[in-house]
Amino acid sequence: MTRRVVLATRNAHKVGELRAVLEPLLDGVEVLGVDAFDDVPEVAETGVTFAENALLKARAVANATGVMAVADDSGIAVDVLGGAPGIFSARWAGRHGDDAANLDLLLAQLADVGDNHRGGAFVCAAALAVPGGGEFVELGELRGTLRRERAGDGGFGYDPIFEPSGAHRTLAEHTAEEKNAISHRGAAFRALAPRLAAELA
Amino acid sequence: MTRRVVLATRNAHKVGELRAVLEPLLDGVEVLGVDAFDDVPEVAETGVTFAENALLKARAVANATGVMAVADDSGIAVDVLGGAPGIFSARWAGRHGDDAANLDLLLAQLADVGDNHRGGAFVCAAALAVPGGGEFVELGELRGTLRRERAGDGGFGYDPIFEPSGAHRTLAEHTAEEKNAISHRGAAFRALAPRLAAELA
């Protein structure tokens, strides 16, 4: 059996981040995008937690491809919003994947919120589904505060308005390597990597 | 001293509901809108709870007018959103008071959320500020579920998609009297009324 893993996402930004995190940890493993397969169905993200949605996606892709699948579900949890946007981060403005609209809406919602109430976190659930086998999920988190204006061109999503605790610059002002070292997604997938390695062995 | 109370809101819907709730409880008291006064400043709603914002508004209007002021801060708290939109309900789509856009956005955000996860509540904080005197706040809540489509022409805000528990129709399909009898706003102001009556006595 070939040592292959498929990434259960069509988001090019996430594919890039996941490859960067996973490949050094999984020597010699072929990391495929879901676009390498035909007829993988779109999964309705009907869960109400990051973990549920990540597992839904990993399971669907593992079942459709017969290849071990890892999936990510992640988002930004704003304290004063009770953890929202949360699992709805990618569709916050109503249309899936419109990063600019999502970010603008969140800024507008928080316009009157004072500096001492702008805390939040990026949260990621990393899931692994093994065809005919087990399912696993790990969580990662990055605490920080929400800026009032964008800064930086790196990353994607809400990165330009998120300042990690102690960083004094936004996540979009971090290099890809710096971001992966501290990010919610990096943490979740590093936590999942030993399980993935064991399943591939 | 005249027995007068000023309602610290410019929202005509809320003025109507508050008058209907308060006037029968406060026989002979003159209930004024804030528009009856010149030069009442707009208040930035910088609080992070309904109670804080209601008190901010009541206090500002009492200070500006010298008349006892009551204020409302209310909104819809959706369980799967961790209580959001909450205090941000009136500006959910980014622009204050655009009921149709706010409602459309919430429906879009919840499009993939299953029927068993669509619970929520309308919440209201009713505040009283007495010029040179005390400040008081009471909370009211109405539990229910979020529909997938509008129904009904009554009420305002999110009423057309909110079905109170056990009601089998939306709040917008209730008469004004039916709504006041069960609503978060009715409950909060009925709880506040004895205090208001004592202060007016």
Boltz contact constraints between the chains, C-beta under 6 A:
constraints:
  - contact:
      token1: [A, 44]
      token2: [B, 112]
      max_distance: 6.0
  - contact:
      token1: [A, 45]
      token2: [B, 112]
      max_distance: 6.0
  - contact:
      token1: [A, 46]
      token2: [B, 112]
      max_distance: 6.0
  - contact:
      token1: [A, 46]
      token2: [B, 114]
      max_distance: 6.0
  - contact:
      token1: [A, 48]
      token2: [B, 80]
      max_distance: 6.0
  - contact:
      token1: [A, 48]
      token2: [B, 117]
      max_distance: 6.0
  - contact:
      token1: [A, 80]
      token2: [B, 48]
      max_distance: 6.0
  - contact:
      token1: [A, 81]
      token2: [B, 84]
      max_distance: 6.0
  - contact:
      token1: [A, 82]
      token2: [B, 82]
      max_distance: 6.0
  - contact:
      token1: [A, 82]
      token2: [B, 83]
      max_distance: 6.0
  - contact:
      token1: [A, 82]
      token2: [B, 84]
      max_distance: 6.0
  - contact:
      token1: [A, 83]
      token2: [B, 82]
      max_distance: 6.0
  - contact:
      token1: [A, 84]
      token2: [B, 81]
      max_distance: 6.0
  - contact:
      token1: [A, 84]
      token2: [B, 82]
      max_distance: 6.0
  - contact:
      token1: [A, 84]
      token2: [B, 84]
      max_distance: 6.0
  - contact:
      token1: [A, 88]
      token2: [B, 109]
      max_distance: 6.0
  - contact:
      token1: [A, 94]
      token2: [B, 105]
      max_distance: 6.0
  - contact:
      token1: [A, 94]
      token2: [B, 108]
      max_distance: 6.0
  - contact:
      token1: [A, 105]
      token2: [B, 94]
      max_distance: 6.0
  - contact:
      token1: [A, 108]
      token2: [B, 94]
      max_distance: 6.0
  - contact:
      token1: [A, 109]
      token2: [B, 88]
      max_distance: 6.0
  - contact:
      token1: [A, 112]
      token2: [B, 44]
      max_distance: 6.0
  - contact:
      token1: [A, 112]
      token2: [B, 45]
      max_distance: 6.0
  - contact:
      token1: [A, 112]
      token2: [B, 46]
      max_distance: 6.0
  - contact:
      token1: [A, 114]
      token2: [B, 46]
      max_distance: 6.0
  - contact:
      token1: [A, 117]
      token2: [B, 48]
      max_distance: 6.0
